[in-house]
Amino acid sequence: MRLDFSSNIMIRNNSCFSNYCGIELSRGSTDNTVINNTCSDCWYGISLESSRNTLMNNTCISNNLHGIYVRYSSDENTLRNNTCSWNRGTGMDFHVSSSDTVSDNVCSSNGWYGISFDLWCNNSYVSGNVCNLNGEDGIRLRSSSNNTLTDNYLDSNNHSGISLSKILLEFSCIGNEMTWNEISNNGGYAITISSGLQNLVHGNAILGNNNATSTYNTSRAQAYDDGD
């Protein structure tokens, strides 16, 4: 299902299987509501391109490459109460200049990341999401700045609970806030900052990451900042 230049349309209660995109909104589609749909075995379960919409209570699971894919200046979208799990790649993938509200979603057991923001995805508000058991990181920021990550639950991901890195030499992660998240039992660090400046880390509950125990061990630190 593809809609271009669409506005004020309700897309609900559809089942989309084995397509390139289960549901695709592009070319300036605005103020549409996508609710209670199921998308499986697609390249992208739901795709937004240069669009502003509301996605609620959708289920994008089972062998999509990416559950929800948001790209190319898709700003002011609201993504709430969606389930994006058991996908081959990433549960929710935000790519190139997208700024959105991402709250109360479940993004677990994906092959790569629970939620990823990649290249100039700035000023998003990310709250109340569950990102567990993903093959890479729970939440990844790459060359993205001024995002707020708060009250997320990030447990048992293979690598970090939250990671900050860069894709190009001149674009670090700057001015992000990571507060009041619960980050536990991840295979790597709770928070990894391999490229970032002026980021705030405050009030997070950090437990049992990087195989840390109650006994202090310098080789089992639970957070990392390379000082870049």
C-alpha positions in Angstrom: 0.0 0.0 0.0 1.6 3.3 -1.1 0.3 6.8 -0.7 1.9 10.0 -2.2 0.9 13.5 -1.4 -1.9 12.3 0.9 -3.4 14.1 3.9 -6.0 13.4 6.6 -6.4 9.7 5.7 -7.0 6.9 8.3 -5.2 3.7 7.5 -6.3 1.0 10.0 -6.8 -2.7 10.6 -4.9 -3.9 7.5 -2.7 -7.0 7.3 0.3 -6.6 4.9 2.5 -9.5 4.1 5.4 -10.2 1.7 5.6 -6.8 0.0 8.5 -4.4 -0.5 6.7 -2.0 1.9 3.7 -3.1 3.9 2.5 0.6 4.1 4.4 3.5 2.5 3.7 7.2 2.9 6.0 9.5 0.9 6.4 12.8 -0.9 5.0 15.1 1.7 2.2 13.0 3.0 1.0 14.7 6.1 -1.5 14.4 9.0 -2.4 10.8 8.2 -3.0 8.3 11.0 -1.7 4.7 10.7 -3.2 2.6 13.4 -3.7 -1.1 14.3 -2.0 -2.5 11.2 0.1 -5.7 11.0 3.1 -5.8 8.6 5.2 -8.9 8.3 7.7 -10.4 5.8 8.3 -7.1 4.1 11.5 -5.2 3.3 10.0 -2.3 5.4 6.9 -2.9 7.5 5.9 0.7 7.5 8.0 3.4 5.6 7.8 7.2 5.9 9.7 9.4 3.4 9.6 13.2 3.7 6.3 12.9 5.6 4.6 13.9 8.9 2.1 11.4 10.3 1.0 9.5 13.4 1.7 5.8 13.8 0.0 4.0 16.7 -0.6 0.4 17.8 0.9 -1.1 14.7 2.6 -4.5 14.8 5.7 -4.8 12.5 7.2 -8.2 13.4 8.5 -11.4 11.9 11.1 -11.1 9.2 10.8 -7.5 8.0 14.2 -6.0 7.3 13.2 -2.9 9.3 9.9 -2.8 11.2 9.4 1.0 10.8 11.7 3.0 8.5 11.6 6.9 8.7 13.8 8.8 6.4 14.7 12.0 4.5 13.4 15.0 6.6 10.4 13.1 8.0 9.9 15.5 10.9 7.3 15.8 13.6 6.0 12.2 13.3 4.5 10.6 16.4 5.2 6.9 16.9 3.5 5.5 19.9 2.6 2.0 21.2 3.9 0.1 18.2 5.5 -3.3 18.4 8.6 -3.8 16.2 10.2 -7.1 17.1 11.7 -10.1 15.5 12.8 -8.2 12.4 16.0 -9.1 10.6 17.5 -5.6 10.9 16.2 -2.8 13.1 12.9 -2.4 14.9 12.7 1.4 14.2 15.2 3.0 11.9 15.4 6.8 11.5 17.6 7.9 8.7 18.9 11.3 7.5 17.4 14.5 9.0 14.4 13.2 10.9 13.1 14.6 14.2 10.2 12.8 15.8 8.5 11.7 19.0 9.0 8.0 19.8 7.3 6.8 22.9 6.1 3.6 24.6 7.1 1.2 21.8 8.4 -2.3 22.1 11.5 -2.9 19.9 12.9 -6.3 21.0 14.6 -9.3 19.6 15.7 -7.6 16.3 18.8 -8.7 14.4 20.5 -5.3 14.7 19.2 -2.5 16.8 16.0 -1.8 18.7 15.9 1.9 17.7 18.5 3.6 15.5 19.0 7.3 14.6 21.4 7.7 11.8 22.9 10.9 10.3 21.5 14.3 11.3 18.5 12.8 13.1 18.4 15.6 15.7 15.9 16.9 18.3 13.8 13.7 18.7 12.1 12.8 22.0 12.5 9.1 22.9 10.7 8.0 26.0 9.2 4.9 27.6 10.4 2.4 25.0 11.4 -1.2 25.7 14.4 -2.3 23.7 15.5 -5.8 24.8 17.4 -8.8 23.4 18.5 -7.1 20.2 21.5 -8.3 18.3 23.5 -5.0 18.5 22.4 -2.1 20.7 19.1 -1.2 22.3 19.2 2.4 21.1 21.9 3.7 18.7 22.6 7.4 17.8 25.1 7.9 15.0 26.0 11.4 13.9 22.8 12.7 15.6 22.5 15.5 18.1 20.2 17.2 20.7 18.0 14.1 21.2 16.4 13.3 24.5 16.4 9.7 25.7 14.5 9.2 28.9 12.6 6.5 30.9 13.5 3.7 28.4 14.1 0.1 29.4 17.2 -1.4 27.8 18.0 -5.0 28.8 20.0 -7.9 27.6 21.1 -6.5 24.2 24.2 -8.1 22.8 26.2 -4.9 22.7 25.4 -1.6 24.4 22.1 -0.4 25.9 22.8 3.0 24.3 25.6 3.8 21.9 26.8 7.1 20.4 29.1 7.1 17.4 29.7 8.9 14.2 29.5 8.0 10.5 31.7 10.8 9.1 34.7 12.4 10.8 33.1 15.8 11.2 29.7 14.8 12.6 29.8 13.6 16.2 26.8 13.2 18.6 26.5 16.5 20.4 24.1 17.7 23.2 22.1 14.5 23.6 20.4 13.9 27.0 20.2 10.4 28.5 18.3 10.5 31.7 16.3 8.1 33.9 16.7 5.1 31.7 17.0 1.6 33.2 19.9 -0.2 31.5 20.8 -3.7 32.6 22.4 -6.9 31.7 23.7 -5.8 28.3 26.6 -7.7 26.8 28.6 -4.5 26.4 28.5 -1.2 28.2 25.3 0.3 29.4 26.2 3.5 27.6 29.0 3.7 25.0 30.1 7.2 23.7 32.7 6.6 21.1 32.2 10.0 19.5 30.4 12.8 21.3 30.6 16.2 22.9 28.5 17.9 25.6 26.2 15.0 26.2 24.3 14.7 29.5 24.1 11.3 31.3 22.1 11.6 34.5 19.9 9.6 36.8 20.1 6.3 34.9 19.8 2.9 36.7 22.7 0.9 35.5 23.1 -2.8 36.6 25.0 -5.9 35.5 26.3 -4.6 32.1 29.5 -5.9 30.6 29.3 -8.8 33.0 29.8 -6.6 36.0 29.0 -7.9 39.4 28.8 -6.3 42.9 32.5 -6.8 43.2 34.5 -3.9 41.7 36.6 -4.9 38.6 38.3 -2.3 36.4 37.8 -4.6 33.4 34.1 -4.7 33.9 33.2 -1.0 33.7 29.6 -0.3 32.8 30.0 2.9 30.8 32.6 4.2 28.3 33.4 7.6 26.9 36.5 8.0 24.7 36.6 11.8 25.4 36.2 12.8 21.8 
